[in-house]
């Protein structure tokens, strides 16, 4: 596992008892791969992009040993990993409260967990060995669920579309009927529903492979919603038998960076000054 090249990074991830340098055998033993539910995020090419575990600890689903591959960071995968572990762990353990430990100074992880609803809390049992760590809890880290879009969602979809900071003029010329046709006739749509409020949506065209829309409401960015929608949408489009997906977006935007990090290929500047992005079937 080349993600942890030194003792400090290994102990930050695996805890002070994790042996370093490790062998495959000691890694499996210290990570308790044989006894703990262990999950992985896998890229389109089959490479390991993320890793995490969960187990029952002092009344909560506890997340442990969370890691994203160094070359996959900055793509929203950390939020995706936490969401999926909480979803799977909460269902498996029958709890709705979650916890994790963070090493002080791991500011990037702290920012992510705070965005996802985790807050520092006293550890409920006297455990001197854990005094050096920050204990964080969430109940739950997010109420957000991903589901297929339906006609009744169109009003909220339009609200999210009008709220975004980029490509704002386009939203004024998209009629409700066009959205309905896009999710019922030519393709399919998905939404992130956060306690009854739609905060993000995506729509893909199964006829021509176009990513018709993918937007996240300001204030709900940085939580992995865009990446969850993206992955659900392109997996469905591939299942439709498409060989090529494409989209256009503005230059020097968050969207451009998002698609670059998600592995899309830059097809060049188009006559309307937008960038063409393409993705070939795996």
N, C-alpha and C positions, 0 to 999 in steps of 0.2 A: 504494500500500500504506500505509494510514493506521495500521498497527500500530506503525510506527517514526516518531514525529513529530519526532525531533531526531537530531542526529549521534551522540550518546552511545548511544541505544538502537539506532540503525542499526548502529554498529560493534560493539556488544555482541553483536548477532545475526549480522551478516554478515562481521565482521572489519575490520581497520583499512584495507584497500584498497578496501572497498565505498564507492562514491561517494555523497556526500550534499550537497545534495539530489539525488534521482535522478529520472530520467524512466522511462517504461516501457521504453525501449530500453536505457538503462544498467542498469536493474534486471535485465532479462533477461540482459544480457551479464555483469554482475558476479556474478549468482547461478548462472551457467553452466547455465541451464535447457536449453540445446540439447545439452549433453554429459554432464550428471550425471543419474543416476536420481532423479527428483523425485516425491514422493508428497504427497497432500493428504488431510486428514480433512474430509469434507463433511457438514453437518448435514442433518436431515430436509427442511429447506426449500431445500436446494441451496446454502446459504451456506458459504463457506470457514471452517472451524473450526481447522485446523491445517496445518502445512507442515513438510517435512523432506526431507533428501537422504542418500544413502549412496554410498561409493566405497571402493576398496581403498587402504589406506595402511599402510605398514610392517607388512604381514602380517596386518592386521585389517580387518574391515568397519568403516569409520569413519563415524559419524553427524555430519552437519553442518547448520547453519542450521535448527535446530529452533525452532519457534515455535507458540504457541497464540493464537488471536484473543483480544484483551483481554476481550471480552464472553462468552467461552467458558471462561475459566479457573476453576479450582476444581471442575471436574466429572470429574476423573480422566482427561482427554483426553491430558495429557502422557504418562502411563504407557502409554496405548493407542498413542500415536504411536511411542514408543520400542519397544514390543513388536513392532509391525507392521513398522517399519523393520528391526529385527534379524531378524525372521522372513524378510522378503523379501530383505534384503541378504545374510544368511547363506546362503540357498539360491542366490541368483544368483552369489555370489562363491565359494561352496564353502568357507567358513570358519566356525569356531565361536567366534571371539573378536572382541570389539567394542571400539570406542574412541570418544572424543569430547573436545572441549575445552570448558572453562568459564572465563568471566572471573571472577577473584577478586572477591568481593563479591556475586555473583549467588547469594545464599544459598538462594533458593527452588529454583533449578535444582539446586544441590548436594544439597539434601535429597532431591529426587526421584531423582536418579541414584544416590545412596547406597542408597535404599530398593530400587532395582531391581538392586542388586548391583555397581554401578560403584565403583571405588576409585582414588584418586590413584596415579600411577606415574610414574617418570622417562620422559621421551620417549626412544625408543631411538636417535635420531640427534641429533648436535649441530646445533641450529637456533636461533641467537640470537633470531630474530624471534618465536619461540614461547615464549620464556622468561617472558613476562608472563602466560601462560595456564596453567590447571591441566589436565593431561592425565589422563584417567580411562579405565580399562579394565575389562572384565568378560568372563568366560569360563564360560558365557554369562551375560547379565544375568538370565535367569530360565529355569528348566527347565519353567515352567508352560505347559501346553497346554490349549486349550479343546476339548472334545469332547462328543458327545451322551451323556446319561446312560443307563445300562442297569440291568437288575434287580440285577446284582451290586454296584452302587454304593450300594444303599439303606442298608446299614449305615453307611457313611461319610457319606452324606447326613444321616442321623439324628444322627451324632456332631457334625457341623458345626452342625446346627440346635440341638442342646442346648448348644453352646458359646457361642452369641451372647449379647451383653449386653442386648439389647432383645427384648421380646415373649417372654420366657423361658417363661412358663407354657404357651403354646400348644403347645410341642414335646412336652409330656407326654401329649397326647391324640391325636397323629397316629400311627396304626398303620402298620407296614410295608406292609400291603396297600393302604392309601390312597395311599402314595407310588408304589407299583407301578402302581396304576390311573391315577394322575395322569401318569406318564411313558409309559404304554403304551396307554391307552384314550382318555382325554379330552384329552390334550395331549402335550407333550414336555418333557424336561428336558435340562439341560446342566451340566457340571461343569468346574471348573478343576483339572486334575491336575498337581500339582507333584512330579515325581519319584516318582510312585506314591501320593502322599498327596492326597486330595481336600481342597481348602482353601476352596472356594466352590461354590455351585450355584444354579441358577435353574430354575423350572418354570412353564410357561405353559399355560393352559387354552384349547384351540382351539375349544371348544364355546360358551363364554360370554365369552371375552376376558379372563378374570381372570388377573392375575399371582399365581399360587398361592404362589410363594416366590422370594426372592432373598436369599441370606445369604452372608457372608464370615466365615471363622473369625478370631477375634481373633488379632492377630499377623501377619496377612496382609492387613490393610486398608491402604488408601492406595497400592496397587500397580496400580490400574486394573482389578482382577479384576471388581468389581461392574459397572463400565461395559461391559466386554467382554461379560459375560453378558447384561446388559440389552439391548445393541444386537443381539446374536445372536437373543435371544428375541423381541423385538418385530418384527424383520424377518421372522422365520418366521411369527409370528402374522398379520402383514399379508399374507403370501403365502397364508395360508389363506382369505383373503377377508373377514376381520373388518373392521368399520368403526369399532369402538370398543373400547378396552382400559380396564380399571379395576382398582383395588386399594384396600385400606385399610391404614393403618399408624398407629402411635401418634403422638400430638402431641409436639412438641419433641424429636424423636429425630433421629439421624443419617439414618435412612431418609427422614424428611420432607424434610430438606435435600437429600438425594440426588435424590429425584424432582422436587423443585422445580427444581434445576439441570438436570435432564434434560428439562425442558420440559413436565412434566405439569401439568394444570390442577386446582386445588383445588376439589373439589365440595362442600365443607362438612363440618361435624362430624356424624357418624352417631350413632344412639342408643347405641352402645357406646362413645362418646367417641373413636373413631378418626376419622381424616381420610380422606375419599374422594378419590382422585386418578383423573383420567380423561385419556385421550389419544385424539384422533380420527385416523382414517386420513389420511395425507398426500395 
